[in-house]
Amino acid sequence: VQLQASGGGLVQVGGSLRLSCAASGRTSSMNALGWFRQAPGKEREFLAGISGGAGTVTADSVKGRFTISRDNAKNTVYLQMNSLKPEDTAVYYCAARAGWRVLFGKNEYDYWGQGTEVTVSS
């Protein structure tokens, strides 16, 4: 499975971005999908996940501002980010796992995208 993340960029405080992550290859081997981010000098942080059954989980730190969704026909997962803040500046990664459930630990994911950078300017 290969994951290709896109949609990052420079945005002003309060703005919105939608990240996309397109999967290719043996997509039948992936079920739960997730988005993480990593800011300089910090650990990679779980943001949101969507299970094989389309149930979603969102981290408290971004709940109410970030929304994850998936389009199985396009093998694509999205992260809609609204009301962006300077502290949202980071590299954003999509990830997939063979398991059905969303898990929070980065080590639980089998496949990773290359990351897309988001910068929120004040």
N, C-alpha and C positions, 0 to 999 in steps of 0.2 A: 504494500500500500504506500502510495506517495501522497503527501498532503502539500498543497500550495496555498499559502495565505497571502491575502492582498487587501488593499483598502486603507492601509495606514497613511499617515501624512501629518501635516501641520494644521492645527485648528486652534481657534481662539477659545478662551474660557467661555463656557456655556454652550459651545457648539456641539455638533453631532458628527459621528462617523459610523459607517457600517463596514465591518470587516467581513471578508468572505474567506472560506477555506474549501477548496475543491479537492476531492479525493479521486485518485485514479489507481488502477491496478486491481488487486484482489480485494475489492471493496466489500465482498461478502464476508470477509474475515473481520470486519470492524462493526461494532454495534454502538457502544456509548461514545460520545464525542464531547470534547471539552475545550474551553479556552483558558489559558493561563497568561500571566504577564510577568516580566522581570525588569525591574528598574535597576539602574547601576548600583552595585554594592548590596543588592538585596536578593533574597531568595525568590525562586519562581513561585508565584502565587496563583492559586486556583481562583477563577472568577465565576465560571458558569459551566454547567454540563447538561447534556440531554441524553437520556437513555435510549436503548433500542426501541422502547415503547413510546418514546417522545415525551416522557416525563422530564421536567426540568428542575434543576437546582441552581440557585444563585447565591453567591457569597454575600454575607451581610454588608461587606464593605462597598458593594456596588449595587445592592438590591434597590430597585426602584429607578435605577438609571440605565442599567445594562440588561439586555434581553437576548437570550440565545434561541435560535430556531434552526430547523434543518429542512432541506428539500431532498428527499430520498431519490426522486427522479433525476435530480442533477448531481447527486452525490456531493452536496455542498452544505456546509454549516455556516451560519451567520452569527455575528455578534453586533447587535445594534447598541450603540453607546450614545447616550444623551447627557446633557448637562455636564459636559466634561470639565474637569478641574486640572490644575497644574500637576497635582499628585497622581493623575492618571498617565502621565508621561512614562513610557516604558516600551519595551519590545513585547509584542503580543504574539503568542503561539497558540496554534490549534493542535489538538492531540486526539488520538483515537485508541480505543482498546477493544479487544475481542469480547470482553465481558459485556453483559447486558446493562449492568448498573453503572450509574455515575459514581465515581470515587474521587476523593479530594487530593490524594497524594500523587505527585508527579511521577513517582516510580511505578504507579499502577497502569500507566499508559504505554501502549506498545509502539505507537507510531507518532511522529512529530513533524509538524511543518517547519519551515525555515525561519519563521518569525517575520513580522511586519512592524515597523516602528511607528509609534504614535507620539507626537509632541504637542502638548497643550500649552499655548503661550498666554501669558497674563497681560 
